[in-house]
Amino acid sequence: SGWALNSPSPFAMKLIITGDDYGYCPRRNQGLSTAARHGILTSISLLVNGTAAAQVAEFSQQHPHVSIGLHLNLTEGVPLASPDAIPSLLHDGVFHGKQGFFDALRAGKVEEKEVEIEVTAQLDRFAALVGHPAKHLDGHNHIQVMPLVAQVLANVLPHHSVRTIRIPTLFHHEDVEQLSPFLQNIVAHAPAAKQVLEQVHMTTTEVFLGFALMGQSMKAATLLELLARCRDQGASSCEVMSHPGLASHPEEGGCGNGPDDFALSKDREDELATLTNPHLCAACCEEHGITLISFSELA
């Protein structure tokens, strides 16, 4: 079961459902595979420094209709580049963590050349793991929209195969004030990042949903209502960010320094239940003015 490729209607809103963090741990991977097989997942993004990243080769064979992109990670775990080559990105041999990385960016302590080195190393590892180069990219903790990272990507990506990128352009009905200060900061930086990356011919969806749909907030009725609003307002394309999975085992997973609280919680399983909800799967179809596509089909 799951979704099936069909010929997109020129009048239907193109919808991509992405599951982030493949490679984080075997139970995350298991949940993403279930969402691809029995639900409406059309895309995944791969943490190449995740402890279970190598399982992506099997996922690619089992789910050829699901596009796989790079989940660029500069915040969590162990880097792929030599630590000696990227000292501004690290503390005691691992990335600074989400807050630490953003603090370092604000303080001007992140070296652009070092970001370029790690981005290139992750793109190379992706190709080795998946068997082909990445054509899509998004960012762990949304790092891709921060000015220094966006500029590095604009410099690096034209020399690789990436042509589509996630930019969290919120649908105008979403209430930014309800978001955390961290996510408000991400939303504020998105327009400038989009401009920088479109100048080097990167493509993104017209709108993005996901900040109000994490964990227990990922309800089928809520998602359907938001999708209907986007469609009725004339959005041509939309990406929904999701994090389906099974709760991690306490001693298993992460990116080299163990699983985090979100990974250990039931929130991942709530999202998996929604993405495999038969009513939601049935509603995401041509009959309702929505065409499910993968990132490989985003023109």
Protein Blocks (a to p, Z undefined) as FASTA:
>chain_A
ZZddddddfkbccdddddehihjamklmmmmmmmmmmmmcfbdcddfkbfklmmmmmmmm
mmmmbccdddddfkgcjdfbdfklmmmlpgehiaebjklmmmmmmnopacfklmmmmmmm
mmmmmmmmnopacfbdcdehhlmmpmklmmmmmmmmmmmmbfbdcdddddfkbcfklpcf
klmmmmmmmmmmmmmmmmnopacdfbdchklmghjllcfklmmmmmmmmmmnopabdcdd
ddedddddfkggcjhnapafklmmmklmmmmmmmmgmklmmmmcfknopacddfklmZZ
